[in-house]
């Protein structure tokens, strides 16, 4: 179910991001935003950013043969496999795919940055165009975690959503981040912050995405162990 959710939202994200600056034309976007997001969330998650679940995604576009070669090299990346799970989902076109990397039990910032750099080096080598982003999920002990994070980013809120299940989601535009997507009415967004209160346990989850959150608003049981 989670993989399906990631795929479905990833397709939507790819469509909205199609006309934006591509990561391959502006190297370092994903790495830059990841380092900032780690810094901002490290003190907000109950056991730090290292114990949160990180998902990095790339929207890929290229010739079928180039995509196949890149996929083979990425699957052979033993270092990357030790750090988490790498999955490739084909989209509606033979020329498009969604690449998703999810961390395992515990994340490490430098190792995550190394995964990003190795992955993008392979994509560039094979002539595959891409746009990237990430989502991080974890539990927080701060009732105002979303507010604290928004203040740290210096972002301007462009949208807000609240549902009956206890989820509050807000979209921001921060000049400190490099990525961005169109948010309608001539606005751009590059940061989405969501809080979800578990009904039974009462624990509060903080979910953050750049430029948007992909997947659902739940935190896996392995997170924050």
Secondary structure, 3 states (H helix, E strand, C coil): CHHHHHHHHHHHHHHHCCCCCCHHHCCCHHHHHHHHHHHHHCCCECCCHHHCEEEEEEEEECCHHHHHHHHHHHHCCHHHHHHEEEEEEECCCCCEEEEEEEECCCCCHHHHHHHHHHHHHHHHHCCCEEEEEEEEEEEECCCCHHHHHHHHHCCEEEEEEECCCCEEEEEEECCCCCCCEEEECCEEECEEEEEEECCCCCCEEEEEEECCCCCCCCCCCCCCC
